[in-house]
Amino acid sequence: MTVVWINGAFGAGKTATARELIDLIPNSTLFDPEVIGGALTHLLPPKHLAEVGDFQDLPIWRRLVIDTVAAMLTELGGTLVVPMTLLRQEYRDEIFGGLAARRITVRHILLAPAETILRERIAGREVPPAPDGEIRTRQWSDDHIEPYRHALASWLTADAHPVDNSVLTPYETAARIAEAVSAGAVAVCDIVQTPEPTAETVAAGVLLFDEEDRVLLVDPTYKAGWEFPGGVVEPGEAPARAGMREVAEETGIRLNDVPRLLVVDWEAPAPPAFGGLRLLFDGGRLDAAEAGRLLLPGPELRDWRFAGEQEAAQLLPPVRYERLRWALRARERGAALYLEAGVPVG
């Protein structure tokens, strides 16, 4: 199952191109996530909707896009063509990572007309009749040019296959995309994700420290919030060994000794999440040379940093910070702790 995701600024021609593209890619179907936003106006209270400036800022919108894409591909098979602007890297990571968890590959296309052309298209764009509708629509499009510029400079061009459609018609643009996809010129996005759990899981994290005793935190592409190096323990795998494996895969650091257990934390189910056991191990202190060998962020990581406890409290979600806080106390005392939802028991 495959998705061809057509990205670009508002006014770049995504929807018109997508309509042409489904006639050029065999067994393909159009899915416009705008319909999810429209549905949410009937599902969510107006007060809740008023708290966000964009449907994409709603976690339910991102979740429904993932679930709808997966459901449509299960029903129809083939390829889904999705025209949708994604300018925030963390939203791209969440959606593409969620699709990867369902074994759906994504080929990411960027329509990149020259900015002068883009502004001309925005100015000439037809909008539905409504009081101040034309002014608001054009202002909305103009307001997103700067975020588009930022995304281009920071991550978008490195991630997506660009197509300059400054002088191309929608059909010509679609033909160029179809040819690139058919020839294998558009690589599959390398965001990886393990399948979503169907029952409680065991996960092992490893705390690594620098010479200032700051702890290593990572920012995964496949879920929100900072985390510790680590991951889900695979069937038949020892938890400490799973932590060692994940550290090597994520950071390039290979631990020679089995790390010492610091905390066992039972995470309560919070539907739709299943919860389970979360273990933290002490991976020890890295000297400057070892810390210098940390890999740059790859498919699984957006960023990493060493952080003191106060900084970690600002970066980590509350439940993970509580787990870290007690792990640091256990490290000081030399005795492991058992927690339930981040609270010591026994």
N, C-alpha and C positions, 0 to 999 in steps of 0.2 A: 504494500500500500504506500502510495506516494502523494505528497503535497508539493505543488509548485506555488510558492508564496511570492506574490508580486508586491514589493514594498516601494516606497517613494513618498515624496512630499505630497500634500494635498494639491490637486491640480496637475499631477504628473501624468495622468492618463491611465491609471491602474485598472479601473473598472471597464473602460472601453477596450483596453488591450485584452483583459481577461475574457470578455465576451467573444472576441475574435479567436483567442487561443484555444478555447474548448473545441473549435471546429478543426484545429490543426494537430492536436494531441489525441490519439485514439483513446476511446473509452474514458473521456474526461468529463468532469462535471464542475459547474461554477458554484462556489459557496462564498457569499459576501457576509462577513461577520457583522456588518452594520445591522443585519436583521436581529441579531442578539441584543444590540443596544435598543432597538425599537421595542423588542419584547419586554425589556426590563422596565420601560416606562409604564407597563401594565402590571408588572409583578412587584415592584418595590414602591414603598411610600414616597410621595413627592419630597418630603423633608430629607429623606436619605439621599435621594438623587441630587438634591440641591447642594449637598455637602461636597460634591466632586465636580470638577470642571470638564471631565472627559469620562466617557464610559470605561475606557481602558484602565482608569484608576480604581475601578471596582473589582475586587478579587473574584466576585461571582461572574463578571463578564469574561475574565480570562479563563476561568474554569469551564464555563459553558462553551467557549470557543473550542477548547481542547476536546471536551466530551462530544460536541456536535460534529467536529471533524472526524473523530474516531467512529461515531455512530454512522455517519454518512458513508464512510469508506467500508465499514462492515456490511452495510446494506447494498452498496452499489459496486464496490471494488474499484479497480482502475486508479485514476489520478484525480485529485481534487485541486482545482485552481482557485486560489484564495487571494483576492486583491484587498490588501489592508495595510495601512501605514503603521509601522512600528518604529518609533524613534527612541524609546527607552530600552536600553540594553537588557535591564533586568526583566522587562516584560517579554522581550524576545526570548530570553533564556528560559523563563517560566513556561511559555507556550510551546516553544520548540522542544524543551526538555520533557514536558508532559506528553507530547506526541512521540518522542523517542521512547518513553516508558511503555508506550503501546506498540512499539516496533513499527512506527510510521516514519518513513524517511522524509526529510524536507529539503527541497532545492530552493534556495533563496535568491530571488531576482530583485535587482534594484533598478527602477526606472530613474534615470538621472539626466533630465534635460538641463540645458544651461539656465541659470537663474533668471536671466532676462526673458527667456521663452516661458519659463514657469510663471512669472508674474503676468505676462501677456495672456496666458491661458486662464489664470485666475480672474483677470479683469474681464475676459470675454465669456466666462462660464455662465451657463444658464442656471438659474436658481428657482425653486418653487415660489409662486406668489404668496406673500405673507407680509404683514406690517413690519417694515424694517428688515425683511428677510434677506434682501440682496445685500444690504450694508453689513448685516451680521455675518452672513456666509463669507463674504469677501474678507472681512476683518479676521474671521476665524482662520481662513487659509493663510493670510498674511502673517498672523501671529505665530504660525507654526513653521515659518521659514527659518527663523533663528534656531529653534531646536533641531531642525533638519540639518542646518549647517554644523551644529555641534556634533550630531550623530555621525555625519560624514567625516569630521575631523578625528573623532575618537574611536569609532568601531565599525561603522556601517560599510565602508568601502572594503575593509579587510575581510568582512564576513560574507557579503553578498556578491553575486555575479552582476556587474553593472551593464546596463544597456542605455546608451545615449540616444534618446528618442526625440532630440530637439527638432529634427526635420523629418521625422518618420510619421506616417499615419498609424493609427491603432493596428491596422492589419499588418503593415510592414514591421511594426514593433513585435507583434505576436509571431510573425513568421521568423524573425530573428531569434526570439526566445525558443520557439519550437525546434529550430535547427540546433541551437546550443544544447538544449536538453537531450535531443536525440543523439547528438555527437558525443555526449558525455562531458561537454565543456563546463557544465554547471555541477560542481561537486556537491555531494550530500553534506549537509551541515554536520559538523563533528561533535555537537553537544550530545553527551551520553547521559543515560539515566537507567537505573535499574527498574524492573517492573514494579508497579505499585503493589504494596503488600495486600494479601487477602486474609491475614491473621496477624497476631502479635509477632513482633520481630525482636531479635537480639542485635544490637549495634555496639560496636567497639570504637571508642575514640582514644587518641593518644595525645597527651600533653607534651610538647617539646618547648624547651626554654632556651633563651639566649644567655649570654654572659652577664646580663643585667637582671636575670631571672624574670624577664617578661615572657609571656606565653604566646606561642604561635597560634594565630587564628586564620582561618581561610574563609573566603566568600564563595560558596558554591554557585555554579550556574543553574543548577537544577532545583534549587529551593530558596526560599526567602530567608535572609538573615545570615549573620556570621556563625561560624561553626568551628569545631576542632577537626584536625585531620582524622579521618576514620570513615566507617561505613557499616553497612549491614553485614553480619556474619553469614557466610554461605553455609548450606547444609553440609554437615560433616566437618566443618572447620572450627578449630579452636579459637575462641574470642581474641586472645592476645595475638595469635598469629594473623587473624583477620586485620587487627589494627596495624600490625607491622606491614602487611601487604598493602593496605590502603595508604599508609604513609609513603611507601615507595612509589606507588602509582601516582599519587597526587603531588608529591614534593620532590621526588628523586632521592630522598634520604633513606638509606638502608640501615636499619637498626640491627646490630650484631647480637644483642642480648634481648631476651624476652622481657618486655616492660613489666613493672610492678603494678599490681592492681591498687587503685586509689578509692574509687567508689563504684557501687552497684546501685543504680537508680531505677525504680519501677515507674514507668511513665503510664499514667492512666489513659485508657482509650478516650478519645474525643472525636466522635463520629464526624466526618467519615474516616479519620485516622484510627488505627488500631492500637497504638501504643506498644508497650513491651519493655524489655530490659535494656538499659543503657549503661554501658561500662566505660569507665575512664581509667586509662593506664598512664603511668609515669614513664615517658620516653627518655627522660634525662635532659642534660644540658648540652647544647650545641656550641662548640667554640666558633670563633669568627670565621675560620676556614670552612667548617661544615655549614654554617649559616649561609656563607657565600655561595654554596653549591645548590641552594634551593632553586628549583626550576621556576621559570616564569609561569604565570597562569596558563593552563592548557584547556582542553575541552571541558574539564570538570570544574575548573576554578576561574573566577573572575578576578580575584585579587588575594593577597595574603599580607599579613603584617604581624610583628611582635607587639604585644600590648601589655601594659601593666594592669593590675586588677581593676583600678578605677576606670581606665579606658575600656577594658573588656566589658564592664557593667553598662557602658553606653552603647556598645556594638552588639552584644549578644541579646537574643530574646530572653525574657526573664527566667524561664525554666532552665535554659542552658547556662545562664549566669549562675543560678543557684547551684547547679551541678558543679560548675567550675569552682565556686567559692568553697564548697565543702571538700572538693578534691584538693585544693590548696591547703586546707586545714589538715586533711589526712596526710598530705605530703610532709607537713611540718611535724606531725605527731608520729609518723612512721607506722600508722595503723589504718587499714581500710575501713570505710564506712558504708553502711547500708542505708539507702534513702528510699522514700516513697514520694513521688512527685516533688523531688528536690528537698525534702525535709528528712533529717536523720531520724531513724526509728531504732529502738532497742539500745 
